[in-house]
Amino acid sequence: MEQYRAFEWEPKDFKLETTTIWSFKDRGKWATHSGEYRGNWSPYIPRNLIIRYSKEDDIVLDPFLGSGTTLIETKLLKRKGIGVDINPEAINIARKKLAFNINPEYEPIIYNLDARNLYALPDNSVDLICAHPPYANIIKYSKGIKGDLSQMNIAEFLQEIFL
């Protein structure tokens, strides 16, 4: 496992957001979070969503897994995380970031799938979806993976994501 700095498992002085405008003093670097994966979201966002809209043992789906920010939070917050990504490289990064022993009974399930076809999940099996879709044609997350939304232009992206 990759070596991480000495860190805290929870954000310092965390307060649940109470308005529709969220502003964070910093990006968030607790647990194994970092900003090294281009385009990932601040862990404060999934933390707020998960705490506000789910309860312990609920199933939380991240259909655009990336580096695993949401699933790190599901594990820390005792939710059953499911992550999906079309890119095997992203899955490997997320698995490394999830290789910590806090709440091991909440180890997420990860699938190498296209988020537009979640056939592996039974209907009505998810309590919350935390989705941070890729940036259409701005940050390209792979080379040559058929169906990678990050490779599409805006028109294609919108058509595919809203089908």
For each residue, the residues with C-beta under 8 A, 3 or more apart:
1: 96 99
2: 96
3:
4: 7 32
5:
6:
7: 4 29 30 31 32
8: 11 12 30 31
9: 30 31 76 102
10: 14 30 31 76
11: 8 14 28 30 43 44 47
12: 8 30
13:
14: 10 11 44 47
15:
16: 48 51 52
17: 22 44 48
18:
19: 22
20:
21:
22: 17 19 44 45 48
23:
24: 27 28 42 44
25:
26: 29
27: 24 35 42
28: 11 24 33 42 43 44 47
29: 7 26 33 34
30: 7 8 9 10 11 12 33 43
31: 7 8 9 10 43 72 76 100 102
32: 4 7 72 97 98 100
33: 28 29 30 43 69 72 97
34: 29 37
35: 27 40
36: 67
37: 34 40 66 67 90 93
38: 139
39: 66 134 135 138 139 141
40: 35 37 66 67 69 132
41: 45 46 69 132
42: 24 27 28 45
43: 11 28 30 31 33 46 47 69 72 73
44: 11 14 17 22 24 28 47 48
45: 22 41 42 48 49 132
46: 41 43 49 50 62 69 70 73 74 130
47: 11 14 28 43 44 50 51 73 77
48: 16 17 22 44 45 51 52
49: 45 46 52 53 128 130
50: 46 47 53 54 60 70 73 74 77 79 128 130
51: 16 47 48 54 77
52: 16 48 49
53: 49 50 128
54: 50 51 58 60 79 127 128
55: 58
56: 77 78 79
57: 78 79 80
58: 54 55 79 80 127 128
59: 79 80 81 82 125 126 127 128
60: 50 54 70 74 79 80 81 82 126 127 128 129 130
61: 81 82 83 84 121 126 128 129 130
62: 46 65 70 71 74 81 82 83 84 129 130 131 132
63: 84 115 118 129 131
64: 84 85 115 131 132 133 134
65: 62 68 70 71 83 84 85 90 91 94 110
66: 37 39 40 69 85 90 93 94 132 134 141
67: 36 37 40 90 93 94 97
68: 65 71 72 83 93 94 95 97 98
69: 33 40 41 43 46 66 72 73 132
70: 46 50 60 62 65 73 74 81 83 130 132
71: 62 65 68 74 75 81 83 94 98 108 110
72: 31 32 33 43 68 69 75 76 97 98
73: 43 46 47 50 69 70 76 77 79
74: 46 50 60 62 70 71 77 79 80 81 106 108
75: 71 72 78 79 81 98 100 102 103 106 107 108
76: 9 10 31 72 73 102 103
77: 47 50 51 56 73 74
78: 56 57 75 103 106
79: 50 54 56 57 58 59 60 73 74 75 106 128
80: 57 58 59 60 74 106 108 109
81: 59 60 61 62 70 71 74 75 106 108 109
82: 59 60 61 62 108 109 110 111 121 126
83: 61 62 65 68 70 71 91 94 108 109 110 111
84: 61 62 63 64 65 110 111 113 114 115 118
85: 64 65 66 88 90 91 94 110 111 112 113 115
86: 112 113 114 115 142 145 147 148 149
87: 90 91 141 142 145 148
88: 85 91 92 112
89: 92 93 142
90: 37 65 66 67 85 87 93 94 141
91: 65 83 85 87 88 94 95 110 112
92: 88 89 95 96
93: 37 66 67 68 89 90 96 97
94: 65 66 67 68 71 83 85 90 91 97 98 110
95: 68 91 92 98 99 110
96: 1 2 92 93 99
97: 32 33 67 68 72 93 94
98: 32 68 71 72 75 94 95 107 108
99: 1 95 96
100: 31 32 75
101: 104
102: 9 31 75 76
103: 75 76 78 106
104: 101 107
105:
106: 74 75 78 79 80 81 103
107: 75 98 104
108: 71 74 75 80 81 82 83 98
109: 80 81 82 83
110: 65 71 82 83 84 85 91 94 95
111: 82 83 84 85 120
112: 85 86 88 91
113: 84 85 86 117 118 119 120
114: 84 86 117 147
115: 63 64 84 85 86 118 131 133 149
116: 147 160 161 163
117: 113 114
118: 63 84 113 115 121
119: 113
120: 111 113
121: 61 82 118 125 126
122: 125
123:
124:
125: 59 121 122
126: 59 60 61 82 121 129
127: 54 58 59 60
128: 49 50 53 54 58 59 60 61 79
129: 60 61 62 63 126
130: 46 49 50 60 61 62 70
131: 62 63 64 115
132: 40 41 45 62 64 66 69 70
133: 64 115 149 161
134: 39 64 66 139 141 148 149 150
135: 39 138 139 150
136: 149 150 152 153 154 156 157 158
137: 140 150 151 152 153 154 157
138: 39 135 150
139: 38 39 134 135 150
140: 137 143 148 150 151
141: 39 66 87 90 134 148 150
142: 86 87 89 145 148 150 151
143: 140
144:
145: 86 87 142 148 151
146:
147: 86 114 116
148: 86 87 134 140 141 142 145 151 152
149: 86 115 133 134 136 152 157 160 161
150: 134 135 136 137 138 139 140 141 142
151: 137 140 142 145 148
152: 136 137 148 149 156 157 160
153: 136 137 156 157
154: 136 137 157 158
155: 158 159
156: 136 152 153 159 160
157: 136 137 149 152 153 154 160 161
158: 136 154 155 161 162
159: 155 156 162 163
160: 116 149 152 156 157 163
161: 116 133 149 157 158
162: 158 159
163: 116 159 160
